[in-house]
Amino acid sequence: MLSNQYADVVAVSKTHGGDSAQCQLSSHLCAPAVHPDAIASMALRVDDDLCVMQATGEQRLVAGCVCSPSYWNLRSKIGKPMRLIHAPVTSMNEKIGGSIERFIKGVPLLRPFERINWFIHGDTERWHPIEEPLPQTPVETWHIRSERETLCRFSEEHLLFTINTRFQPLAAIAHYPQAQEDLRATLENLDADEVDYFGGARKCAMLIEYLKSLS
């Protein structure tokens, strides 16, 4: 993708210090200059997609190499503050936007943090920069897409956010009754904004019916 879609997967905000942020990161993650932007060369050294964000001020996304987006596009997010990046899910900012900003502001230097998120796709394609239509395949053939995300402040001004995408067949949940209950409860408690972002009410209803059939 770096060879054929470079402009889609790499972006640097020159006006918000993206070049200096890459330079600071390169002191921790050394890489030969294979590509014009250091963030792209560094991304080749690890399994993860890489994003560099401001740890202070408006907490803008200033550089990134993202080859496995799930319903978002790096080019449209570069240079934007955290709250605008999360704007497509309005209730997310309302519920936890302030907590995220406070956490980033206070995160200690060189101490990594980890979280896992999840989504459900009809396939195992990594490149999903826009929302996909409702899959026309049976629910049991869909896949859980999870992202292992880490965050580490590497300087006073900037932090590194990494994304490692993994897939698991949704059908595997048949062996885990508690996971079925948890997923069903989560889907049933999504608010309207979250339902839209997730893929719509029909998609959620199909998943809930599938989980009911397992029990």
N, C-alpha and C positions, 0 to 999 in steps of 0.2 A: 504493500500500500504506500510505503514511503517512496517507492520508485514510480508508481503509477498514479497516486492520488495525493501527492504531497500537500497541495493547497487545501485539501479537505481535512487532513488529519493533523496538520501542524499549524500552530498560530502563535504569534508573539505580539504583545502590545508594546510598541516602541514608545508610545506617549506616557505609559504608566510604569516605566522602569523594567520592562521585560528582559532587556539585554543584560542589565546588571544583576537581575535575579538569577538568570541562567549562569552567569559567571560565578556567583556565590555558590550555587548548587554544584557546579563542576568541581569545586574544591572537596566535595564529599563523594561525588559519583563521577570519577574520571572516565573519559571516553575519547577515542580518536575522533577527529573532526571529519566524520563521514558525510554529514549533511550540512547545509548552510546554517541551520539553527542548532545550537548546542543541545536543546531539549530533545531533538530528534535523535541525535547521536547517542545521548545518554539513555534514551528509551530502548535502544537496541541492546543495551547491556543487561536488561532485566526483563522479566516476563510481563511486567505491568505497564499500563498506560500511565503517563505522568502529567500532572498539572501543578503549576506553581502559583501560589496565591499570596497576596499581601496579608500579613498577620496583624497589621495595624490599619488605621484609617478606615477607608471604605471596603477593605477586604476584597479587592478586585482580583479576578483571574488574569494573570499577566503573561503566562506562557503555558503551552500544553502540546502534548503529542498523544492523541486519543484515536485509536484504531478500532475500538469496540464500544461505541456509544449505544446507549439504550434510550431511544426517543429523545435525543438531544444532539445538537450540532456545535462542535467546538468553535467554528467560525462565527456563529451568532452569539456566543457567550463571551468571547475574549474581550478583556477590558472592562467587563461589567462587574458591579458589586455583587456580593453573595445574594442579597435579597432579590435582585433582578434576575439572577441565574435561576433562582427557585420560583420565580413569578408564575410559571405555568401551573403550579399547584398552589393556588391562592391560600388555602387553609394551612399549608405547611408553614408559611411565614407567620401566620396568625398563631399557630400552635407552638412552634419551636424556633421561629426565626431569631428571636431575641436570645434564646439559650445558646444557639449555634454561634452567634456573634460574640457572646461573652466567653464561650469556651475557646474560640480561636484567639481572642485577644489575650487570654490568660494562659494559653498552653505553654508549658515550660520548654526550654531550649533542649533539643536533641533527645527528647523523650517521645517515642512513637506510641500512637494509639491506633486501635483497630476496630472496625465495625463490619458487619455483613448486611447487605441489603438483598432484596430478591424481586424478581418479576416473573411473569409467565409469558413465554412466546410460543408461537406455533412451529418454530424451527430452531436450529442451532447456529444460525447466521450471526456473526459478531457485529456486522455493520448494519445498525438500525438507527440512522440519524433522524428519522421521522417516525411517527406512529404508523404501525402496520395495520391493515384492515383486519377485521375479525377473521381468524383462521378458518378455512373451510374444511379442515381435517378433523377427525374425531378428537375429542378432548384428551382421551387417554394416550394420544400420540404427541401431545404438546410437551414442552420442556420447561422446567424451572431454571431460570437464569439467575445466578447469584453473583454478586460482586464483593470480593474481599477488598475492602478499602482501608488504607492506612493514611495517617496524617502525622507529620513530624515537622516541627519548626527547626529549620537549619540555620537561621540567622535571626537577628532581632526584627528584621523587616519582613521575612518571607517564610513560608512553610511549603512543604511538598505533600501533595495529595496523590496517592496512587490507587489504581483500579485494576484488579485482576479478575477477569471474567471466567466463570465456570458454568457448566451445564449438567443437569441431571434429569433423566426422564421423569415426567410427572407421575407416570404409572408406578414408579418405585414407592410412592407414598402409600400404596395399598398394603405394604408390610408394616406400616407405622400408624396405628390407630390414634395415638395422641397427636401426631403431626397432622392427621386428617382433621381432628377436632380444632386444633389451633388455626389451621389455614382457613377452615370454614368460618370460624369466629372472626378472624381478621377480615375476610371478604364481606361478611355481613355487617361489619361495623365501619366500613369505609364511608367517609362523607361524600357528598356529591362531586366535589372537585377531585377527590382521590379516585372515585369511580371513573370519571372522564379520563383522567391521566392514565389509569390502568388499562383502558381499552373499551370502556363503556359498560352500561348496565347489562347488555346481552351477554357479553363475555363473562362478567361476574356470575350471572345467573347460571350459565352453562357449567362453570367450575363448581358452583355450590351443588348443583344437581349431580354432578359426577361424584363429588365427595359423599353426598348422601347415599348414592348407589353402592359405595364401598362398604358402608356401615350397615 
